[in-house]
């Protein structure tokens, strides 16, 4: 269904953070403990339809924020339309393995300019993930991201990847050919903002994965794009190893705006 945004080779490179305090280069010693700590706060994002086979489809990743009943993900990962005739619903998937739980979800706030979407869902309260300080990120530092790169083909098993921040780069740069520029791209060129480029491989289901400090687990970015060589079908068969993430301060701003609309 929905796929991680891709940037075709003939088009343009769009973009791809430590939190409270810098981290040492290639510091991966504490990663196993950090993964254990943050995994309960990472969720699958997709749809559910009990008469479909399979009834549950996980197409992206998200992570818990606010009161434990909200999750943040990419706006592009949310279906434009649901099959309401057959009672298809937007869903947040929690837990692990074959015992994961399905929670009906609803979109409560969207920032399409920065490809962010906030969902609310019912069910057990889960610990919100810690949001870090992306202003401290330096090129060459190592970070990790955890999510569902191929959905939940074998069950709800989150996978972790690591990579360095290879560049802090504008979200859009001029394409090689003018015909590849669309209206959205032109608007971004007029007021670009910086994102994190990683030398790590992400896949379609990684949309919305938290990018975090290996030592503390504090999130400093959210994965939303991968650079693809050739056609978008190559995202799985021939990945480029170049991934992009949106700095977490955009997520913080979205959460502040949402809270203000609720009078909190």
C-alpha positions in Angstrom: 0.0 0.0 0.0 1.7 3.2 1.1 5.4 3.2 0.6 8.4 5.0 1.9 8.9 8.1 -0.2 11.4 7.6 -2.9 13.6 9.9 -4.9 14.3 8.7 -8.4 17.9 9.1 -9.7 16.9 11.3 -12.6 15.0 13.6 -10.3 16.4 15.2 -7.1 18.1 14.4 -3.9 15.8 15.2 -1.0 16.8 14.9 2.5 17.5 12.7 5.5 20.1 13.5 14.7 22.4 13.0 19.1 20.0 14.4 21.5 21.0 15.8 24.9 24.7 15.9 24.4 27.1 14.8 21.7 28.0 11.1 21.3 31.3 9.6 20.5 32.0 8.5 16.9 30.8 4.9 16.2 29.6 4.5 19.8 27.5 1.4 19.6 28.3 -0.3 22.9 25.0 0.7 24.6 22.8 -0.1 21.6 21.3 -3.4 22.8 20.1 -1.8 26.1 18.8 1.2 24.2 16.8 -1.0 21.8 15.2 -2.9 24.8 14.2 0.5 26.3 12.7 2.1 23.2 11.1 -0.9 21.4 7.8 -0.7 23.5 7.4 2.9 22.2 7.7 1.9 18.5 4.5 0.9 16.7 3.3 -0.2 13.3 1.1 2.0 11.2 -1.3 0.5 8.7 -4.9 -0.6 8.1 -7.2 -3.3 9.3 -10.1 -5.0 7.6 -11.4 -8.2 9.1 -12.7 -9.6 5.8 -9.4 -9.0 4.0 -6.6 -11.5 3.8 -4.5 -10.7 5.5 -6.8 -8.5 7.6 -4.0 -6.4 9.1 -1.5 -4.6 6.8 1.5 -2.8 8.4 2.9 -0.3 5.9 4.9 2.1 8.0 6.3 2.8 11.5 5.5 5.3 14.2 6.4 6.1 17.8 4.5 7.0 20.9 4.3 10.6 22.1 2.3 12.8 24.5 -0.1 10.9 26.8 0.8 7.4 25.5 -2.2 7.2 23.2 -0.8 9.2 20.4 1.7 8.2 17.7 3.7 10.2 15.2 4.5 9.0 11.7 4.9 10.4 8.2 2.0 12.1 6.5 2.7 10.2 3.2 2.3 6.9 5.1 -1.4 7.5 5.7 -3.8 6.2 3.1 -5.6 8.9 1.1 -8.8 6.8 1.2 -10.0 3.9 3.2 -12.4 1.2 2.0 -15.2 2.3 4.3 -17.7 0.1 2.4 -15.9 -2.9 3.8 -15.1 -1.3 7.2 -11.4 -0.8 6.6 -9.9 1.3 9.4 -6.7 3.1 10.1 -4.7 1.2 12.7 -1.8 1.4 15.2 -0.2 -1.9 15.9 1.5 -2.5 19.3 3.4 -5.3 20.9 5.7 -7.8 19.4 5.6 -11.0 17.3 2.4 -12.9 16.8 0.8 -11.4 19.9 0.6 -7.8 18.7 -2.5 -5.8 19.3 -4.5 -3.8 16.8 -5.9 -0.4 17.8 -8.3 1.7 15.7 -6.7 5.0 15.0 -7.6 8.5 13.7 -5.6 11.4 12.3 -5.8 14.3 14.7 -3.1 16.7 13.3 -1.1 16.9 10.1 1.9 18.9 8.9 2.2 18.0 5.2 4.9 20.5 4.6 7.2 18.5 6.8 5.6 15.1 6.1 4.3 14.6 9.6 1.1 13.2 11.0 -0.2 12.7 14.5 -2.6 9.8 15.2 -4.7 9.0 18.3 -5.7 5.5 19.2 -7.5 3.7 22.0 -6.1 0.9 24.2 -3.3 0.4 26.7 -1.3 3.5 27.5 2.3 3.1 26.3 5.4 5.0 27.4 6.1 8.0 25.2 9.5 8.1 23.6 12.0 10.8 24.7 12.5 13.6 22.2 16.0 15.0 22.0 17.8 18.1 20.7 18.6 17.9 17.0 20.7 21.1 17.2 23.5 19.1 18.7 23.8 16.7 15.8 27.2 16.7 14.0 28.1 15.1 10.7 30.0 11.9 11.3 28.1 10.8 14.4 26.5 7.4 14.5 22.7 7.0 15.1 20.2 4.2 14.9 16.6 3.8 13.7 14.2 1.1 14.5 11.0 0.2 12.6 9.3 -2.3 10.3 11.3 -2.3 7.0 9.0 -4.9 5.3 5.9 -4.4 7.3 4.8 -7.4 9.4 5.2 -10.3 7.0 6.4 -12.6 9.7 4.7 -10.8 12.6 5.4 -7.6 14.4 9.2 -7.7 14.7 10.9 -4.3 14.7 14.4 -4.2 13.1 17.2 -1.8 13.9 19.7 -0.2 11.5 22.7 2.1 12.2 24.5 4.7 10.2 26.4 7.9 10.4 25.0 11.3 9.6 26.9 11.8 6.4 25.5 15.2 5.6 23.1 17.9 7.0 21.6 19.1 3.7 18.7 21.1 2.3 15.5 19.2 1.8 15.6 19.9 -2.0 18.2 20.9 -4.5 17.8 21.7 -8.2 17.1 18.7 -10.4 19.2 17.9 -13.4 16.3 18.5 -15.8 13.7 21.2 -15.4 11.0 18.7 -16.4 11.4 16.8 -13.2 10.4 19.8 -11.0 6.8 19.8 -9.8 4.9 22.5 -7.9 5.7 21.1 -4.4 9.4 20.9 -5.3 9.5 24.4 -6.5 7.9 25.6 -3.3 10.5 23.8 -1.2 13.4 25.3 -3.3 12.1 28.7 -2.4 12.3 28.0 1.4 14.4 24.9 2.0 15.2 23.6 5.4 17.9 21.1 6.4 17.5 17.4 7.0 19.8 14.6 8.0 21.3 12.3 5.3 22.4 8.9 6.6 24.6 6.3 5.1 22.1 3.6 6.1 19.6 1.5 4.2 15.9 2.1 4.9 13.0 0.3 3.2 9.3 1.1 2.5 8.0 0.2 5.9 10.6 2.3 7.7 8.6 5.5 7.0 8.1 7.1 10.4 10.9 5.2 12.2 12.6 7.2 15.0 16.2 8.1 14.5 17.8 8.1 17.9 20.9 8.5 20.1 22.5 5.1 20.5 23.4 5.8 24.1 20.3 7.5 25.4 17.5 6.6 23.1 16.5 10.2 22.7 15.0 10.7 19.2 16.5 13.4 17.0 14.8 12.7 13.7 12.2 10.7 11.9 13.0 8.7 8.8 10.9 9.7 5.8 12.8 9.2 2.5 15.3 6.9 0.8 17.3 7.6 -2.3 16.6 5.0 -5.0 18.7 4.1 -8.0 16.5 3.9 -11.0 12.8 2.9 -10.6 11.0 2.9 -7.3 10.7 -0.9 -7.5 14.5 -1.0 -6.8 13.9 0.2 -3.2 13.9 -3.5 -2.1 16.1 -5.2 -4.7 18.8 -2.6 -5.2 18.8 -0.1 -2.2 21.2 2.8 -2.4 22.2 2.9 1.3 21.2 6.6 1.4 18.4 7.6 3.8 17.0 10.9 5.0 15.3 12.0 8.2 13.4 15.1 9.3 14.9 16.8 12.4 12.8 16.2 15.5 12.2 19.9 16.2 9.5 19.8 13.5 7.8 17.0 15.5 8.0 19.1 18.7 6.5 22.1 16.9 3.6 19.9 15.6 2.9 18.6 19.1 3.0 22.1 20.6 0.5 23.3 17.9 -1.8 20.4 18.5 -1.8 21.0 22.3 -2.6 24.6 21.7 -5.6 23.7 19.6 -6.9 21.6 22.5 -6.3 24.4 25.0 -3.6 22.6 26.9 
